[in-house]
Amino acid sequence: MLMKVGIIMNVQEVIEAILSDSCGDMRLEKTGDQLICGKPNTEVQGICTTFMATIDVIKRAIEDGANMIITHEPTFYTGRDEMDWLENDPLYLAKKKLIEENNIAIWRYHDYMHMAKTDRIYDGLLKEIGWEHNLQEENQPFIYKINEVTLAELARFFKQKLSMDVIQIVGNPEMKCSKVGVLVGGGSLGLGREQMPMELMRNHNLDVMVCGEITEWTLCAYVNDATMLGMDKGMIVIGHERSEESGMKYMAEWLKPLVKNIPVTFIDAKEPFLYL
């Protein structure tokens, strides 16, 4: 349970403190970073950061005494939390009722988080896996140099560091890896250009790409065909949630000084999959 303190900031003041720290005075005309639920003038008693405001995350926030959830990804199932199609949906109504009955404010922090002075999602992932000093190009958080390991060893490293039950790879498990690309979340889908991940791998002569999301006919097929031709190329799929959750974990640390004495905790949304 979060320790109750004197209320010193409302929801909008917390949002403005984060945005100013992330991007100064810059504001986007179009963004999914919106107050999804709740009122901007609500006094904040406690804050929880998380990858996604699932039902379990909301219930844990309530148990902790927090009335503001900062989520990286949508709450209502579409990229911009569009709710017109959900008007009579029983799941939406039940989730909305849980949120409203407990006076929870949910704010999405996505675009500004990736656009900060350094991408704060990558910052958290690198801290989690200990690769802060492996980055090869400043302000380009995609390319890393590591001590040579096999693809299987690298996969086990990510599996252990990110507490994963199962991990997918493409390529020869015994191939050697030292130059690694990382594309978190949906970045591995190309950010609007399907060929971007393959170009990144080719242009920087990467041994392996560590991915969040995948499309099986793009990078997956590229690496698979390379393997079939005897080229040493590999791919490790850690998923969207596991690749980005650490950014929200470490947000809880840098957020605390910005909100003074408001309690801040992190709640792990966890992988959405069961493996049979």
VENVENUR-V683529 format. One record per backbone hydrogen bond with DSSP energy under -1.0 kcal/mol. NH is the residue of the N-H (numbers start at 1). CO is the residue of the C=O. If there is no record, write none. Layout:
<<NH	CO> <NH	CO>>
This chain:
<<2	64> <11	42> <12	40> <14	10> <15	11> <16	12> <17	13> <18	14> <19	15> <20	16> <21	17> <22	18> <23	19> <24	20> <26	23> <34	32> <36	34> <36	106> <37	106> <42	39> <44	9> <47	263> <48	68> <49	265> <50	70> <54	52> <58	54> <59	55> <60	56> <61	57> <62	58> <63	59> <64	60> <65	62> <66	61> <67	46> <68	46> <69	105> <70	48> <71	107> <72	50> <73	51> <81	78> <86	83> <89	86> <93	89> <94	90> <95	91> <96	92> <97	93> <98	94> <99	95> <100	96> <101	97> <103	100> <104	99> <105	67> <106	37> <107	69> <108	34> <109	71> <114	110> <115	111> <120	113> <123	119> <124	120> <125	121> <126	122> <127	123> <128	124> <129	125> <130	126> <131	126> <134	131> <136	143> <140	137> <142	140> <144	180> <145	134> <146	178> <149	177> <151	175> <152	173> <154	150> <155	151> <156	152> <157	153> <158	154> <159	155> <160	156> <161	157> <162	158> <164	159> <168	237> <170	235> <175	172> <177	149> <180	144> <181	208> <182	142> <183	210> <187	184> <189	186> <190	187> <193	190> <196	193> <199	195> <200	196> <201	197> <202	198> <203	199> <204	200> <205	202> <206	201> <207	179> <208	179> <209	234> <210	181> <211	236> <212	183> <213	185> <218	215> <222	218> <223	219> <224	220> <225	221> <226	222> <227	223> <228	224> <229	225> <230	227> <231	226> <233	231> <234	207> <235	170> <236	209> <237	168> <238	211> <243	239> <244	240> <245	241> <247	244> <249	245> <250	246> <254	250> <255	251> <258	255> <259	255> <262	259> <265	47> <267	49>>
